[in-house]
């Protein structure tokens, strides 16, 4: 593979597809048209790269928005 061709060339962001907190990852399914023809697709989690403080130390994590919401409710994220 060419060293300058990454995921950004194909139109997808070059971020991790897995949450470091809950382990949520890409799953597969189908697009189903009106005539019920199926084409495969993937469902990617909304993973953001965030810097959080864990035990007083700044750590950079790939975290899904659901985990961010849960941490915000319990008062653990800022």
MOPAC internal coordinates of N, CA, C and O (Angstrom, degrees):
PM7 1SCF
backbone

  N    0.0000 0     0.00 0     0.00 0    0    0    0
  C    1.4495 1     0.00 0     0.00 0    1    0    0
  C    1.5272 1   109.02 1     0.00 0    2    1    0
  O    1.2310 1   121.39 1   -34.97 1    3    2    1
  N    1.3006 1   114.94 1   145.03 1    3    2    1
  C    1.4509 1   121.75 1   179.71 1    5    3    2
  C    1.5302 1   109.59 1   -67.39 1    6    5    3
  O    1.2310 1   119.11 1   -41.97 1    7    6    5
  N    1.3462 1   119.30 1   138.03 1    7    6    5
  C    1.4676 1   120.13 1  -174.47 1    9    7    6
  C    1.5200 1   114.53 1   -67.15 1   10    9    7
  O    1.2310 1   119.38 1   158.01 1   11   10    9
  N    1.3449 1   118.79 1   -21.99 1   11   10    9
  C    1.4537 1   120.36 1  -178.28 1   13   11   10
  C    1.5185 1   112.83 1   -97.58 1   14   13   11
  O    1.2310 1   120.10 1   178.09 1   15   14   13
  N    1.3120 1   117.42 1    -1.91 1   15   14   13
  C    1.4583 1   119.62 1   179.32 1   17   15   14
  C    1.5149 1   109.11 1   -97.13 1   18   17   15
  O    1.2310 1   121.27 1   -65.52 1   19   18   17
  N    1.2984 1   115.18 1   114.48 1   19   18   17
  C    1.4537 1   120.29 1  -179.90 1   21   19   18
  C    1.5103 1   110.03 1  -126.59 1   22   21   19
  O    1.2310 1   120.86 1    19.15 1   23   22   21
  N    1.3074 1   115.97 1  -160.85 1   23   22   21
  C    1.4546 1   120.69 1  -178.90 1   25   23   22
  C    1.5262 1   111.14 1   -68.41 1   26   25   23
  O    1.2310 1   120.20 1   152.75 1   27   26   25
  N    1.3550 1   117.23 1   -27.25 1   27   26   25
  C    1.4600 1   119.30 1  -177.72 1   29   27   26
  C    1.5202 1   111.79 1   -67.45 1   30   29   27
  O    1.2310 1   119.59 1   155.84 1   31   30   29
  N    1.3213 1   118.38 1   -24.16 1   31   30   29
  C    1.4583 1   121.38 1   179.10 1   33   31   30
  C    1.5189 1   109.99 1   -71.66 1   34   33   31
  O    1.2310 1   120.29 1   145.76 1   35   34   33
  N    1.3115 1   117.06 1   -34.24 1   35   34   33
  C    1.4551 1   121.89 1  -178.06 1   37   35   34
  C    1.5211 1   112.33 1   -83.66 1   38   37   35
  O    1.2310 1   119.76 1  -178.65 1   39   38   37
  N    1.3174 1   118.06 1     1.35 1   39   38   37
  C    1.4478 1   121.06 1   177.94 1   41   39   38
  C    1.5147 1   114.46 1    92.71 1   42   41   39
  O    1.2310 1   119.90 1  -173.49 1   43   42   41
  N    1.3187 1   117.80 1     6.51 1   43   42   41
  C    1.4570 1   120.91 1   178.34 1   45   43   42
  C    1.5198 1   109.07 1  -113.09 1   46   45   43
  O    1.2310 1   120.56 1   -37.15 1   47   46   45
  N    1.3312 1   116.54 1   142.85 1   47   46   45
  C    1.4622 1   118.49 1   179.41 1   49   47   46
  C    1.5158 1   111.36 1   -68.37 1   50   49   47
  O    1.2310 1   120.87 1   -31.76 1   51   50   49
  N    1.3226 1   115.94 1   148.24 1   51   50   49
  C    1.4566 1   121.31 1  -178.72 1   53   51   50
  C    1.5274 1   109.49 1   -90.96 1   54   53   51
  O    1.2310 1   120.54 1  -115.80 1   55   54   53
  N    1.3371 1   116.58 1    64.20 1   55   54   53
  C    1.4568 1   121.65 1   176.63 1   57   55   54
  C    1.5174 1   108.84 1  -119.81 1   58   57   55
  O    1.2310 1   121.26 1   -15.12 1   59   58   57
  N    1.3208 1   115.19 1   164.88 1   59   58   57
  C    1.4564 1   119.39 1  -179.49 1   61   59   58
  C    1.5212 1   109.86 1   -67.53 1   62   61   59
  O    1.2310 1   120.70 1   -35.72 1   63   62   61
  N    1.3003 1   116.28 1   144.28 1   63   62   61
  C    1.4556 1   121.50 1   179.23 1   65   63   62
  C    1.5015 1   112.58 1   -98.23 1   66   65   63
  O    1.2310 1   119.83 1  -162.77 1   67   66   65
  N    1.3305 1   117.93 1    17.23 1   67   66   65
  C    1.4568 1   120.79 1  -177.30 1   69   67   66
  C    1.5219 1   109.44 1  -138.99 1   70   69   67
  O    1.2310 1   120.88 1   -42.77 1   71   70   69
  N    1.3285 1   115.93 1   137.23 1   71   70   69
  C    1.4618 1   121.59 1   179.00 1   73   71   70
  C    1.5223 1   109.42 1   -79.56 1   74   73   71
  O    1.2310 1   120.47 1   -47.13 1   75   74   73
  N    1.3400 1   116.70 1   132.87 1   75   74   73
  C    1.4621 1   121.33 1   179.06 1   77   75   74
  C    1.5285 1   112.21 1   -74.93 1   78   77   75
  O    1.2310 1   119.84 1   162.21 1   79   78   77
  N    1.3292 1   117.90 1   -17.79 1   79   78   77
  C    1.4599 1   121.08 1  -176.64 1   81   79   78
  C    1.5280 1   111.19 1   -90.42 1   82   81   79
  O    1.2310 1   120.34 1   123.95 1   83   82   81
  N    1.3350 1   116.95 1   -56.05 1   83   82   81
  C    1.4653 1   119.74 1  -174.63 1   85   83   82
  C    1.5235 1   113.04 1  -102.58 1   86   85   83
  O    1.2310 1   119.83 1   166.49 1   87   86   85
  N    1.3247 1   117.93 1   -13.51 1   87   86   85
  C    1.4601 1   120.58 1   179.28 1   89   87   86
  C    1.5118 1   114.29 1    82.87 1   90   89   87
  O    1.2310 1   120.18 1  -169.47 1   91   90   89
  N    1.3279 1   117.26 1    10.53 1   91   90   89
  C    1.4609 1   120.11 1   179.15 1   93   91   90
  C    1.5217 1   108.99 1   -62.48 1   94   93   91
  O    1.2310 1   120.62 1   -48.37 1   95   94   93
  N    1.3439 1   116.43 1   131.63 1   95   94   93
  C    1.4534 1   121.16 1  -175.93 1   97   95   94
  C    1.5229 1   109.91 1  -135.14 1   98   97   95
  O    1.2310 1   121.08 1     1.02 1   99   98   97
  N    1.3055 1   115.54 1  -178.98 1   99   98   97
  C    1.4535 1   122.51 1  -178.68 1  101   99   98
  C    1.5292 1   110.31 1   -65.78 1  102  101   99
  O    1.2310 1   120.81 1   -43.61 1  103  102  101
  N    1.3367 1   116.05 1   136.39 1  103  102  101
  C    1.4572 1   121.38 1   174.26 1  105  103  102
  C    1.5146 1   108.46 1  -121.80 1  106  105  103
  O    1.2310 1   120.64 1   -15.06 1  107  106  105
  N    1.3086 1   116.37 1   164.94 1  107  106  105
  C    1.4553 1   121.08 1  -175.23 1  109  107  106
  C    1.5183 1   110.55 1  -116.99 1  110  109  107
  O    1.2310 1   121.63 1   -29.31 1  111  110  109
  N    1.3292 1   114.49 1   150.69 1  111  110  109
  C    1.4548 1   120.56 1   178.70 1  113  111  110
  C    1.5101 1   109.56 1  -160.32 1  114  113  111
  O    1.2310 1   120.97 1    22.42 1  115  114  113
  N    1.3240 1   115.74 1  -157.58 1  115  114  113
  C    1.4575 1   121.20 1  -177.27 1  117  115  114
  C    1.5115 1   110.75 1  -130.92 1  118  117  115
  O    1.2310 1   120.81 1   -35.08 1  119  118  117
  N    1.3427 1   116.06 1   144.92 1  119  118  117
  C    1.4484 1   121.69 1   162.10 1  121  119  118
  C    1.5143 1   105.77 1   -85.70 1  122  121  119
  O    1.2310 1   119.89 1   -49.12 1  123  122  121
  N    1.3332 1   117.81 1   130.88 1  123  122  121
  C    1.4577 1   121.43 1  -178.58 1  125  123  122
  C    1.5167 1   107.55 1  -119.01 1  126  125  123
  O    1.2310 1   120.77 1   -61.35 1  127  126  125
  N    1.3279 1   116.14 1   118.65 1  127  126  125
  C    1.4561 1   121.15 1  -179.13 1  129  127  126
  C    1.5301 1   110.16 1   -82.72 1  130  129  127
  O    1.2310 1   120.74 1    -2.73 1  131  130  129
  N    1.3237 1   116.20 1   177.27 1  131  130  129
  C    1.4635 1   121.33 1   179.28 1  133  131  130
  C    1.5223 1   111.20 1   -60.63 1  134  133  131
  O    1.2310 1   120.51 1   144.80 1  135  134  133
  N    1.3314 1   116.63 1   -35.20 1  135  134  133
  C    1.4686 1   120.53 1   178.78 1  137  135  134
  C    1.5269 1   111.77 1   -84.43 1  138  137  135
  O    1.2310 1   120.75 1  -170.41 1  139  138  137
  N    1.3118 1   116.18 1     9.59 1  139  138  137
  C    1.4668 1   124.95 1   176.50 1  141  139  138
  C    1.5208 1   114.34 1    65.73 1  142  141  139
  O    1.2310 1   120.20 1  -154.94 1  143  142  141
  N    1.3239 1   117.22 1    25.06 1  143  142  141
  C    1.4714 1   120.21 1   171.49 1  145  143  142
  C    1.5212 1   107.43 1   -77.82 1  146  145  143
  O    1.2310 1   120.75 1   -41.54 1  147  146  145
  N    1.3177 1   116.17 1   138.46 1  147  146  145
  C    1.4578 1   120.37 1  -177.01 1  149  147  146
  C    1.5211 1   110.62 1  -111.13 1  150  149  147
  O    1.2310 1   121.40 1   -48.47 1  151  150  149
  N    1.3339 1   114.93 1   131.53 1  151  150  149
  C    1.4575 1   120.63 1   171.45 1  153  151  150
  C    1.5228 1   106.82 1  -124.96 1  154  153  151
  O    1.2310 1   120.55 1   -39.90 1  155  154  153
  N    1.3161 1   116.55 1   140.10 1  155  154  153
  C    1.4665 1   119.51 1  -174.25 1  157  155  154
  C    1.5223 1   110.77 1   -74.08 1  158  157  155
  O    1.2310 1   121.29 1   -30.29 1  159  158  157
  N    1.3003 1   115.14 1   149.71 1  159  158  157
  C    1.4563 1   122.20 1   177.55 1  161  159  158
  C    1.5154 1   107.82 1  -150.00 1  162  161  159
  O    1.2310 1   120.83 1    -8.33 1  163  162  161
  N    1.3347 1   116.02 1   171.67 1  163  162  161
  C    1.4568 1   120.05 1   177.08 1  165  163  162
  C    1.5240 1   109.30 1  -123.94 1  166  165  163
  O    1.2310 1   121.31 1   -33.03 1  167  166  165
  N    1.3125 1   115.11 1   146.97 1  167  166  165
  C    1.4487 1   122.92 1   176.80 1  169  167  166
  C    1.5204 1   107.18 1  -106.35 1  170  169  167
  O    1.2310 1   120.49 1   -67.67 1  171  170  169
  N    1.3334 1   116.67 1   112.33 1  171  170  169
  C    1.4605 1   121.07 1  -177.29 1  173  171  170
  C    1.5328 1   110.02 1  -100.31 1  174  173  171
  O    1.2310 1   119.69 1   -44.11 1  175  174  173
  N    1.3237 1   118.20 1   135.89 1  175  174  173
  C    1.4640 1   120.24 1   177.96 1  177  175  174
  C    1.5279 1   110.53 1   -71.53 1  178  177  175
  O    1.2310 1   120.99 1   -26.17 1  179  178  177
  N    1.3170 1   115.71 1   153.83 1  179  178  177
  C    1.4597 1   121.59 1   178.83 1  181  179  178
  C    1.5279 1   108.14 1   -81.73 1  182  181  179
  O    1.2310 1   120.85 1   -91.80 1  183  182  181
  N    1.3329 1   115.97 1    88.20 1  183  182  181
  C    1.4594 1   122.14 1  -175.75 1  185  183  182
  C    1.5230 1   109.26 1  -100.73 1  186  185  183
  O    1.2310 1   120.92 1   -51.62 1  187  186  185
  N    1.3291 1   115.84 1   128.38 1  187  186  185
  C    1.4564 1   122.31 1   178.89 1  189  187  186
  C    1.5242 1   108.90 1  -116.33 1  190  189  187
  O    1.2310 1   120.84 1   -31.01 1  191  190  189
  N    1.3251 1   116.01 1   148.99 1  191  190  189
  C    1.4638 1   120.18 1   176.70 1  193  191  190
  C    1.5259 1   107.47 1   -94.25 1  194  193  191
  O    1.2310 1   120.14 1   -67.35 1  195  194  193
  N    1.3237 1   117.34 1   112.65 1  195  194  193
  C    1.4613 1   122.72 1  -175.18 1  197  195  194
  C    1.5151 1   110.44 1  -124.93 1  198  197  195
  O    1.2310 1   121.19 1   -30.06 1  199  198  197
  N    1.3262 1   115.32 1   149.94 1  199  198  197
  C    1.4602 1   120.94 1   174.22 1  201  199  198
  C    1.5243 1   107.57 1  -104.01 1  202  201  199
  O    1.2310 1   120.82 1   -64.71 1  203  202  201
  N    1.3267 1   116.04 1   115.29 1  203  202  201
  C    1.4539 1   122.39 1  -178.71 1  205  203  202
  C    1.5172 1   109.71 1  -118.14 1  206  205  203
  O    1.2310 1   120.88 1   -21.63 1  207  206  205
  N    1.3312 1   115.93 1   158.37 1  207  206  205
  C    1.4608 1   119.50 1   176.12 1  209  207  206
  C    1.5226 1   108.63 1   -97.61 1  210  209  207
  O    1.2310 1   120.97 1   -59.49 1  211  210  209
  N    1.3299 1   115.74 1   120.51 1  211  210  209
  C    1.4605 1   122.63 1   178.48 1  213  211  210
  C    1.5187 1   107.32 1  -120.62 1  214  213  211
  O    1.2310 1   120.45 1   -62.60 1  215  214  213
  N    1.3311 1   116.74 1   117.40 1  215  214  213
  C    1.4706 1   123.18 1  -177.46 1  217  215  214
  C    1.5314 1   111.75 1    55.78 1  218  217  215
  O    1.2310 1   120.46 1  -139.75 1  219  218  217
  N    1.3301 1   116.72 1    40.25 1  219  218  217
  C    1.4556 1   121.63 1   178.04 1  221  219  218
  C    1.5136 1   114.90 1    77.52 1  222  221  219
  O    1.2310 1   119.93 1  -172.65 1  223  222  221
  N    1.3197 1   117.74 1     7.35 1  223  222  221
  C    1.4638 1   121.62 1  -178.67 1  225  223  222
  C    1.5290 1   109.04 1  -121.69 1  226  225  223
  O    1.2310 1   120.62 1   -44.27 1  227  226  225
  N    1.3392 1   116.42 1   135.73 1  227  226  225
  C    1.4600 1   120.72 1   179.70 1  229  227  226
  C    1.5245 1   109.66 1   -75.78 1  230  229  227
  O    1.2310 1   121.18 1   -55.07 1  231  230  229
  N    1.3382 1   115.34 1   124.93 1  231  230  229
  C    1.4596 1   121.66 1  -178.85 1  233  231  230
  C    1.5156 1   108.09 1  -127.48 1  234  233  231
  O    1.2310 1   120.32 1   -43.23 1  235  234  233
  N    1.3219 1   116.99 1   136.77 1  235  234  233
  C    1.4526 1   121.60 1   177.86 1  237  235  234
  C    1.5257 1   108.41 1   -93.76 1  238  237  235
  O    1.2310 1   120.52 1   -57.48 1  239  238  237
  N    1.3369 1   116.62 1   122.52 1  239  238  237
  C    1.4605 1   121.58 1  -176.48 1  241  239  238
  C    1.5156 1   110.96 1  -125.57 1  242  241  239
  O    1.2310 1   121.05 1   -30.04 1  243  242  241
  N    1.3264 1   115.60 1   149.96 1  243  242  241
  C    1.4556 1   122.12 1   167.08 1  245  243  242
  C    1.5242 1   105.33 1   -93.28 1  246  245  243
  O    1.2310 1   120.96 1   -69.48 1  247  246  245
  N    1.3420 1   115.77 1   110.52 1  247  246  245
  C    1.4621 1   120.22 1  -171.33 1  249  247  246
  C    1.5195 1   109.31 1  -130.05 1  250  249  247
  O    1.2310 1   120.61 1   -42.10 1  251  250  249
  N    1.3327 1   116.43 1   137.90 1  251  250  249
  C    1.4627 1   120.14 1  -179.51 1  253  251  250
  C    1.5302 1   109.21 1   -79.92 1  254  253  251
  O    1.2310 1   120.82 1   -21.05 1  255  254  253
  N    1.3159 1   116.04 1   158.95 1  255  254  253
  C    1.4581 1   120.99 1  -175.26 1  257  255  254
  C    1.5230 1   111.66 1   -67.67 1  258  257  255
  O    1.2310 1   119.78 1   153.46 1  259  258  257
  N    1.3184 1   118.02 1   -26.54 1  259  258  257
  C    1.4573 1   120.09 1   176.67 1  261  259  258
  C    1.5299 1   110.28 1   -66.18 1  262  261  259
  O    1.2310 1   120.06 1   138.41 1  263  262  261
  N    1.3233 1   117.49 1   -41.59 1  263  262  261
  C    1.4699 1   120.75 1   177.67 1  265  263  262
  C    1.5246 1   110.82 1   -67.90 1  266  265  263
  O    1.2310 1   120.02 1   144.01 1  267  266  265
  N    1.3449 1   117.57 1   -35.99 1  267  266  265
  C    1.4628 1   120.45 1   176.46 1  269  267  266
  C    1.5190 1   110.28 1   -61.44 1  270  269  267
  O    1.2310 1   120.78 1   137.77 1  271  270  269
  N    1.3263 1   116.11 1   -42.23 1  271  270  269
  C    1.4593 1   121.65 1   179.87 1  273  271  270
  C    1.5253 1   110.61 1   -64.53 1  274  273  271
  O    1.2310 1   120.32 1   136.35 1  275  274  273
  N    1.3220 1   117.00 1   -43.65 1  275  274  273
  C    1.4587 1   121.14 1   179.89 1  277  275  274
  C    1.5221 1   111.02 1   -64.76 1  278  277  275
  O    1.2310 1   120.12 1   137.57 1  279  278  277
  N    1.3325 1   117.37 1   -42.43 1  279  278  277
  C    1.4593 1   120.60 1   178.47 1  281  279  278
  C    1.5207 1   111.15 1   -66.36 1  282  281  279
  O    1.2310 1   120.45 1   145.02 1  283  282  281
  N    1.3223 1   116.74 1   -34.98 1  283  282  281
  C    1.4554 1   120.21 1   177.16 1  285  283  282
  C    1.5141 1   112.17 1   -65.63 1  286  285  283
  O    1.2310 1   120.46 1   143.58 1  287  286  285
  N    1.3399 1   116.73 1   -36.42 1  287  286  285
  C    1.4607 1   120.67 1   178.80 1  289  287  286
  C    1.5198 1   111.60 1   -68.22 1  290  289  287
  O    1.2310 1   120.48 1   142.17 1  291  290  289
  N    1.3339 1   116.68 1   -37.83 1  291  290  289
  C    1.4609 1   119.35 1  -178.72 1  293  291  290
  C    1.5254 1   111.98 1   -86.03 1  294  293  291
  O    1.2310 1   120.03 1   175.84 1  295  294  293
  N    1.3458 1   117.54 1    -4.16 1  295  294  293
  C    1.4532 1   121.45 1   176.69 1  297  295  294
  C    1.5123 1   114.43 1    80.46 1  298  297  295
  O    1.2310 1   120.18 1  -157.04 1  299  298  297
  N    1.3390 1   117.26 1    22.96 1  299  298  297
  C    1.4602 1   120.07 1  -178.61 1  301  299  298
  C    1.5180 1   113.29 1   -98.82 1  302  301  299
  O    1.2310 1   119.04 1   169.29 1  303  302  301
  N    1.3096 1   119.43 1   -10.71 1  303  302  301
  C    1.4681 1   121.19 1  -178.06 1  305  303  302
  C    1.5187 1   109.11 1  -121.86 1  306  305  303
  O    1.2310 1   121.18 1   -26.32 1  307  306  305
  N    1.3046 1   115.36 1   153.68 1  307  306  305
  C    1.4464 1   119.14 1  -179.79 1  309  307  306
  C    1.4822 1   114.25 1  -120.62 1  310  309  307
  O    1.2310 1   120.10 1   180.00 1  311  310  309

